[in-house]
Amino acid sequence: MAEELTFDIPVGAGVGTRANADGEPVTPKDAATVILLRDGSHGVEVFLQHRVKGMPFAGGMTVFPGGGVDSRDVDASVSWAGPEPAWWAERFGCDQSLARALVCAAVRETFEESGVLLASLGDTVVTDTTPYHDAREKLVSRELSLAAFLQVNGLTLRADLLRPWANWVTPPQEPRRYDTCFFVAVLPEGQQADSATSEAVSSGWQRPEEAIADAKEGRRMLMPPTWITLAELGDFDTAAAAKAVEREIVKIMPTLVRDGDKVRVVLDPA
């Protein structure tokens, strides 16, 4: 994104312009989000989760699976296939250690929150995640690290199932801030995304344009990065086409300005 862009969202979509408090802005926490895609009967569908209202960040919002980087996500012992950390570091403009952690967080959080496992047993991508049900719970509780989970089960992280999509930074006025790298992935054949997470009250697959229509009509709430990502996905006919696109990744930190019955989202490279 080379120049400032603006994007208007109805206030009813749940976007606020609250300013938090005095003093220096909070340092953003590194995080990863995965946009899961599949081909539906009427075009590309995306997996969305409706977060519990009481969550301290994005409560009540509709989001993609994801979360903060765990200190153990940087573990270099992870069995890895696909683009190496150096490739990801170049795309996201960070060092290799953080790049490794971001990819690991993306895989871990996707499995924790949706049950979709971007890994392989030998050379074959996992098609049935049922054997890893107990391990999933231990990952959520932090009893188990991603590296340990993969090693114990003879699994390999598949970085080639992910592609970089975007990098959004929470505005400085917010009390909780994240520097979030967005990834895109196609649902592996045979796997099912589920709602078995305490962080969401419901989840499911929907066409991007339908999710945006729901937000415009007040049936769901979207944060600007989610809304804009859904709008971008509407340009693709297949999930594979969306995953294959080459995108220039630039940090974007939106400014939210109330303008009557709309919120004007001003997008500037950070």
Beta strands, then each sheet from edge to edge (+ up, - down):
strand 1: 5-10
strand 2: 29-40
strand 3: 43-51
strand 4: 62-63
strand 5: 66-68
strand 6: 80-81
strand 7: 119-121
strand 8: 124-125
strand 9: 155-158
strand 10: 162-169
strand 11: 178-186
strand 12: 200-206
strand 13: 251-259
strand 14: 262-269
sheet 1: 1+ 14- 13+ 10+ 11- 2- 3+ 4-
sheet 2: 1+ 14- 13+ 10+ 11- 2- 5+
sheet 3: 1+ 14- 13+ 10+ 11- 2- 3+ 12-
sheet 4: 6+ 9+ 7- 8+
end
